[in-house]
Structures are given as structure tokens and as C-alpha cells.
Amino acid sequence: MKHIDIQVLRTDAAYIGKEVVVCGWVRTSRDSKNVAFLELNDGTSLKHLQIVLDKEILPEVSAFMPIGTSLKVEGTLVASERNGVEVNAKAVTVLGTCPGEYPLQKKRHTLEFLRTIPHLRVRTNTFNAIFRVRSVMANAIHRYFRERGYVYVNTPLITASDCEGAGEMFKVTTIGYSEDYKSAEEYYADDFFGQRAGLSVSGQLEGEMAAMAFGKIYTFGPSFRAENSNTPRHVAEFWHVEPEVAFAELGDIIEIAEEMIKYIISAAMEECPEELEFFEKFFEPGLRDKLKSVVENDFKVLDYTEAIAILEKADADFKYPVSWGCDLQTEHERYITEQVFKKPVFVTNYPKDIKSFYMKQNPDGKTVAATDLLVPGVGEIIGCSEREADLDKLLAAMNERGMNLEDYADYLDLRRFGSVPHSGFGLGFERIIMYVTGTANIRDVQLFPRTVGGIR
């Protein structure tokens, strides 16, 4: 049906004094003897549009008042000192009724309660704001890479290889549970692909192959990890931004990662001022100053060995002990970013034994040319490395881990046929959204989060 978005009516003064048609859902309502008021929202704007119902024109308004009711309103858009603009209604049509048991009433609900109704929580101010920021930042990611000549590629979601080498993959099968097979080999031989297959944990390996042809590529899509991690930062399905750049060493890719983060944060600040004001009021005081500081200042680059020394001397009661060779936990990452440097930090040159097989081995024989970007309030949001371009060193790393080289034959070919230094990173999209919005739980920046023991 023909109508005008509320966001347009709120921002385009040309409509003031004109007859308009608007549609939306009732967010709040109040009634009095001669006039009633509705706050209408159609999803295009964080702020609602007030509808004024004059009972001389519309004497029976009871059907329009229940929260959650969807309406079509015809009337005149007028200026309002309090609301900016509002509509003096002349005709109202109920598009969809909403009974009294509608769970989103006037009181403010907890995020924990709203997670139980993911199909309805998107109608609240909080989730209107979160997903509007998410949309803007997704667009900014594509814009950033397109403006710099990257080729956008789509890597497979079903794969026969485990990029991380950790085995935390969801199986893909058309057979399911069966007692008809004597071995796993027999089972997979009879399956759809004739071999073991799973959902991709990362598009990196295929992305590297594309980068060897196009120079600079990125992929932006879902990844799946069957980690039994029930934390505010982990979900089983998440969106992954993964550029791969040929002829780039670790320092080069760090510069790209920092530039991209600043670019997409700037986009959110420029295009979502009302949403960020909302988050600062209800979620994180000082949020906008934090983001402004990130955009305007250089990130810290910190060697892993130095980071361990800082943590060992810290006056803090860490749950997980710290020593050289350990993997940094969230509490360690947050201490470094929040207590020591108070800004994003690239930690570089991790011990090779705690990092993936494909990372370039440093001359010291103990570390790899890898970095994680840590941010206050969240911890790690980017995993990054220069890739090992030397075939012999790559084979040695894979053999040390007992990996099946046949599964990675195509990947190994990249080191045989015109290998070059190249680097890339993976950005957990939901984690940067958490950082920009001040949201504490990753479940609240996804429409339908998939977690251990939970799918809906």
C-alpha cells in the first residue's frame, strides 16, 4: 500500500502541512476525554511518530489503542514543538489487531527476557537501534573494500577441510544416525559427497587461493564453530569479515585492519547519531567519546612477550595464571586494553604452539607473525597473521600437528606455484557491533543466536 516512511516524515520538512499516509505499530498510547495520542513506529526510525486522534473527527478510538496493533493512518503532518512533527489523523485503519497478552507492554524489559522472544524483541527500541547500526556497518565494510579495489568473493559454507585444524566443525551429512556401517570410512563413502564434510569455520583457505589470482580479496559471510563455549562472546554461527592480501606482510595487514576498523566506526557515528545517543544513555556512558578517541588515535602495537611481562607484574587477581606460552584469556585481554593502554591494542608475535598451522614462522623458531586486535569491553575482535609462504615450513607445521596432508592438497599447491608473501585477518562482525553499541552479550546483536543447547 502507498505510504511514507516515518524516517522520511521526521527529516523532510517538505511534508509539513501536507496530507500523508503512514503505517506502523503502536508503541504507546494514551487516552483522554477529547483527544487520544499514539506513538507509531514502522521500523525506519528509532524515534516514533506521534499520531493525534481528535475525537470530534474519530469518536471511537478503542480499537487503535492496544500496544502492538498495526495501523494505517491518513492525516496532516504538522510541526510540533515537543515532537518535531506529528500527524493529525483524519482516518485510521486497523491492519492487524493485537491482544492484551502481547508481551511487549510499556514497562522496560530485561535483555534476558527479550532473548526468550527473539521473534518479537526486534520491535523494541533497543533492537531497532542495534540492527540499524548493524546494517550501516555491514554496508560500510563492503564500501571500504570496494573503494580500495578488493574483489568480493563468496567462499563455500560446506567444506572438506578444517581451516583452524582444531576439529570444532559441524558435520554435514544426508545419512544421519545409522548402525548400518562398520566404520567411519564406510559411512562417509556412502554419504552425499563421498567423504567427510562440515560447515566452514572460516573462508580463509579458499580466500588465499582467490588472493593468489586477484591480489586483494575479501569475503563477508557466516562461519560455524561447534565450540562448547557458553560465554557472552561466543555463538555457534557468526558473521565473518575476511580479507586476504597478496604481497602483504604482517605490518601491512595491521595497517589495513586499523584503517578498516576506524572506517566502519566512523560510518556508524556519522549515520547513526540517534542510535549511539540511545546506547550511551542506556548501555554505556561515554560511548561516543570512546568511539571518537578510537577513530582519532593510533592503536597500540604490543609484542606478546611484553604483554606477558605486563600481566605478570599486574596488581590483579586473574582467574587464569599467566606465563609465557599461555593463550591470553578475556580477562587478560581486557586488562591490557582497559587498565594499561585504554585503547585498542594489537598483540603480535604469539608462540607458534598456540596458533594455527598456516601462520608464518618467525626467525626465532618460537613465535609466528600473528596478531590479535583487542578492544576494551570485548577483548579479541580480530585474528590476523602473515601466512606461511614457504612450502617446507608449512609442511613441517602440519606434520607436527598430525594433519592429513591430502585434505590440504590444493592449499599446498599455492606454495608450489608462484608463492608470495601474503596476509589476512578475520573480524568477528558481531564483536565489533558489541563494541560500537556497548552491548555486553553477543546474543543481543544477532536476530536468532545459535548457542550451545539453544536453537530457535
Number of C-alpha atoms within 10 A of each C-alpha: 7 7 12 14 16 22 17 13 21 20 11 9 14 10 18 17 13 12 15 19 21 23 23 22 25 24 25 18 17 11 13 8 7 10 16 20 19 23 20 27 28 22 20 14 20 22 20 24 25 22 24 18 25 18 14 9 11 14 12 11 15 9 13 25 20 21 23 24 20 22 22 18 22 20 21 20 23 16 16 11 7 7 12 14 20 23 27 20 20 15 13 19 13 14 13 12 15 16 10 11 7 12 15 18 15 10 6 8 13 8 14 10 11 18 16 11 14 18 12 14 21 17 18 18 18 19 21 18 23 24 18 19 25 21 11 18 25 18 13 19 19 17 13 16 17 14 8 9 12 20 16 17 17 14 20 14 15 14 20 16 20 20 21 17 16 11 14 18 23 17 15 17 17 10 11 9 7 7 7 8 11 8 10 11 13 13 19 18 13 15 17 13 13 12 15 18 20 19 23 25 28 26 26 22 18 19 24 25 17 22 23 20 10 15 18 25 26 28 23 21 17 19 20 21 20 17 16 13 13 12 12 13 19 21 23 21 18 20 18 22 22 22 29 30 26 22 15 20 19 21 16 15 22 26 11 15 21 17 14 16 17 17 17 23 23 19 17 24 20 12 15 18 13 15 24 25 18 18 22 17 12 12 16 19 13 13 20 19 11 16 20 14 12 20 18 10 11 14 19 16 16 15 14 23 17 13 17 19 13 15 20 15 9 15 8 11 8 14 9 13 12 17 13 15 16 14 16 22 15 16 16 23 24 21 20 26 22 19 12 12 13 16 20 24 24 25 23 25 23 24 21 20 16 13 17 19 25 22 22 27 24 16 9 7 9 13 22 27 24 30 26 25 25 25 25 20 18 24 26 25 22 24 19 25 28 28 28 25 22 17 15 13 16 20 17 12 21 18 13 11 14 10 15 11 13 10 12 16 10 14 16 19 13 17 16 13 9 9 17 17 16 25 30 30 27 24 22 20 22 23 25 22 24 22 21 24 26 22 22 17 17 20 23 24 21 20 14 15 19 17 20 14 7 9 9 10
